[in-house]
């Protein structure tokens, strides 16, 4: 059974290890400095209204093997949608937890947790066909925008 809960300080190192694996996978096009992971985790632990990290646990596993994934959310206002947007920034499961339906459970939980959200948004690389298949089954569709960024370096 999957349990979904907010991150705590005790989860930091295990979540960072998963973030490193996530950003080293085909799900991402670039790497991210570890200091960013710490900054995001700190914001989530301090209950920033903009950042939330969920720890995903298999309750039938031993305590040492319970944490099986994480989700990283960003909460914003979206004028186009006319309200709150939950940006599903990252979803990661360890290899032994994939294919068990947990991704679907996380999205169902998300819709119940944020009933006021007007839009749930995510991004996915073209290479991540398994994730795309899940998102399409859940009713997500491509938003044909060309995304651009300018990172603030200091």
C-alpha positions in Angstrom: 0.0 0.0 0.0 1.2 3.5 -0.8 1.3 6.2 1.8 1.8 9.8 0.8 3.1 12.3 3.3 5.0 15.6 3.5 8.8 15.5 3.7 10.6 15.9 7.0 14.2 16.7 7.8 14.8 12.9 8.5 14.0 12.2 4.8 16.5 14.8 3.4 19.4 12.5 2.4 17.2 9.7 0.9 15.2 12.2 -1.1 18.4 13.9 -2.3 19.7 10.5 -3.5 16.5 10.0 -5.5 16.7 13.5 -6.9 20.2 12.8 -8.1 18.9 9.6 -9.8 16.0 11.5 -11.3 18.2 14.2 -12.8 20.6 11.6 -14.1 17.8 9.8 -16.0 16.2 10.2 -19.4 13.4 12.1 -17.5 15.6 15.2 -17.5 17.6 17.0 -20.1 20.2 18.5 -17.7 21.7 18.1 -14.3 20.9 20.3 -11.3 23.4 21.4 -8.6 22.9 19.6 -5.3 22.6 22.9 -3.5 19.3 23.4 -5.4 17.9 20.1 -3.9 18.8 21.4 -0.4 17.1 24.7 -1.1 13.9 23.1 -2.4 13.8 20.6 0.5 14.3 23.4 3.1 11.5 25.4 1.5 9.2 22.4 1.6 10.0 21.6 5.2 9.5 25.2 6.2 6.0 25.0 4.6 6.6 27.5 1.9 3.2 28.1 0.1 5.1 27.7 -3.2 6.9 24.4 -2.6 5.8 21.0 -1.4 7.7 17.7 -1.5 5.8 14.5 -0.9 7.5 11.3 0.3 6.0 8.1 -1.1 6.2 5.1 1.1 5.3 1.4 0.6 3.8 0.6 4.0 4.3 -3.2 3.7 8.1 -2.8 3.4 10.6 -2.8 6.2 11.4 0.7 7.7 14.7 0.8 5.9 13.0 0.1 2.5 9.7 2.1 3.0 10.6 5.2 1.1 10.0 4.3 -2.5 9.7 7.7 -4.2 9.0 11.4 -4.0 7.0 14.1 -5.7 7.9 17.7 -6.0 5.1 20.3 -6.4 5.1 24.0 -7.0 1.9 26.0 -6.4 1.3 29.1 -8.5 -1.5 31.2 -9.9 -2.3 30.8 -13.5 -4.2 33.5 -15.3 -4.9 31.3 -18.4 -6.6 28.7 -16.2 -8.2 31.4 -14.0 -6.9 30.2 -10.6 -4.5 28.0 -8.7 -2.2 25.8 -10.7 -0.3 22.8 -9.2 2.9 22.4 -11.2 3.8 18.7 -10.9 7.6 19.4 -11.1 9.0 15.9 -10.4 7.7 12.4 -9.8 10.2 9.7 -9.1 9.8 6.0 -8.0 12.7 3.7 -7.3 12.9 0.9 -9.8 11.3 -1.8 -7.5 8.2 0.4 -7.1 7.5 1.1 -10.8 4.7 -0.6 -12.6 2.6 -1.1 -9.4 0.0 1.6 -10.1 1.5 4.1 -7.6 1.8 6.9 -10.2 -1.9 6.7 -10.7 -2.5 6.8 -6.9 -0.3 9.9 -6.6 -2.3 11.7 -9.2 -5.6 10.7 -7.6 -4.3 11.9 -4.3 -3.2 15.2 -5.8 -6.7 15.9 -7.3 -8.3 15.2 -3.9 -5.7 17.3 -2.0 -6.1 20.3 -4.3 -9.8 20.4 -5.3 -9.5 24.2 -5.8 -6.8 23.8 -8.4 -7.9 25.0 -11.8 -5.0 23.2 -13.6 -2.5 20.6 -12.9 0.5 21.0 -15.1 3.6 19.0 -15.8 6.4 18.6 -18.3 7.9 15.4 -19.6 10.7 14.7 -22.1 9.8 13.0 -25.3 12.1 10.1 -24.4 10.1 9.4 -21.3 7.4 7.3 -23.1 6.4 5.4 -20.0 5.5 8.6 -18.2 3.7 10.0 -21.2 1.6 6.9 -21.4 0.6 7.2 -17.8 -0.2 10.9 -18.1 -2.3 10.3 -21.3 -4.3 7.5 -19.5 -5.0 9.9 -16.7 -6.5 12.5 -19.2 -3.5 14.8 -19.6 -2.9 16.2 -23.0 0.0 18.0 -24.7 0.1 21.8 -24.2 1.8 22.9 -27.4 3.9 25.7 -26.1 7.6 26.2 -26.7 9.0 26.7 -23.3 11.9 29.1 -22.7 13.9 29.9 -19.6 16.5 32.3 -18.4 18.2 31.1 -15.2 19.3 33.7 -12.7 22.9 32.8 -12.1 23.5 34.7 -8.9 
